[in-house]
Amino acid sequence: MKAVTVLIAICSVLAGCATQGSTRYSRCNPTVGAVVGGVAGGVVGSNIGAGRGRDLATVAGVVGGAVAGHEYCK
């Protein structure tokens, strides 16, 4: 439940980065998107698996989330 709450908060922040037409909101910075995405991915990844698999899922979540967040705000 805690992970879901964190994920909702992160999604709310990223929603503020959305573009509308050709106007880009100033708070949408690809670096911020990468950081927020990395945190979200880490939270999701840390809830998957156990032991060494959990560590790998967390790392994969951080990397995947960072790339997705960066691309989202680009």
Secondary structure as UniProt FT lines:
FT   HELIX           2..15
FT   TURN            16..17
FT   TURN            21..22
FT   TURN            26..27
FT   HELIX           30..46
FT   HELIX           52..73
//
